[in-house]
Amino acid sequence: MKVLVIGGAGFIGSHYVRALGADGTAVTVLDKLTYAGNPANLEGTAHDFVHGDICDAGLLADLVPGHDVVVNFAAESHVDRSIDGAGEFVRTNVLGTQTLMQACLDAGTPKVVQVSTDEVYGSIDVGSWKEDAPIRPRSPYSAAKAGGDMIALAYAVTHGLPVSVTRCGNNYGPYQYPEKVIPLFVTNLLQGRKVPLYGDGGNVRDWIHVDDHCAGIRLVAERGEPGEVYHIAGTAELTNTELTTRLLAACDAGWDMVEYVEDRKGHDRRYSLDDSRLRALGYRPAISFERGLADTVRWYTDNPDWWKAATAQRGGENA
């Protein structure tokens, strides 16, 4: 079995590579190594590495053939950055996905998985989305991800490409670049810096450990139907205030370390996924939020060299 992981040096992709390597699977990683793609994320894993861009059709034409499974993690993914400038998000998340789907079609790839997000649905006040819910993205990031999903699913319908799409909630765990809320808050608190809490703190997110997410993706790669969408739901639905309370406690800090800031433009209020379809294939999350969060805080506490080097590369707040 040979697996090509696009965006495999990023947060979720590197965990996927680590899981595959533990089983002895032959893995090739393609990554552009933007600020969130870090070779250090892959240390200790067995893989072949190719430095390149998902939008490079010539490179993909040479690289894709011979792989049994192609999994696409490559994406610009930070909502705030997409609000400041959407161009790179459209290029990577839409054009990049189309370029990859064409390469997989030309190569006759037996299985393709497009990794996506719950944010394509917009916001839901009550209940949970099923896979046939209409998509109503509300940020440039989520709109670009939705565009990539539609391209992938169109290749399944038009060309018969055996591609499945996964959509997941908020991930957390080791090796996440400190612009997302959990690593940002933890690394700020470890340095005695305040943490920024958007708006009234009432926005609700469903949290899943990255290893559970990767387990769901592997199941879809093995048993998912072509042209279908599969949800991978989280294990803890929390308001941002509730999450902040837990992070403060984990870092032995008080509410005096919280700074309320102006809410993000178009900030979705709540996300929630129904993952019954995936559970019917045998999926069960293995990591409780309590254990996962404690392990994650411990990892950032024990690995300041990683996150200081990662943010220094871009000149980030923790540099």
Secondary structure by P-SEA (a helix, b strand, c coil): cbbbbcccccaaaaaaaaaaaaaccbbbbbbccccccccccccccbbbbbbcccccaaaaaaccccccbbbbccccccaaaaaaccaaaaaaaaaaaaaaaaaaaaacccbbbbbbcccccccccccccccccbbbbccaaaaaaaaaaaaaaaaaaacccbbbbbbbcccccccccccccaaaaaaaaaacbbbbbcccccbbbbbbcaaaaaaaaaaaaccccccbbbbbcccccccaaaaaaaaaaaacccccccccccccccccccccccaaaaaaacccccccaaaaaaaaaaaaaacaaaaaaaaaacccccc
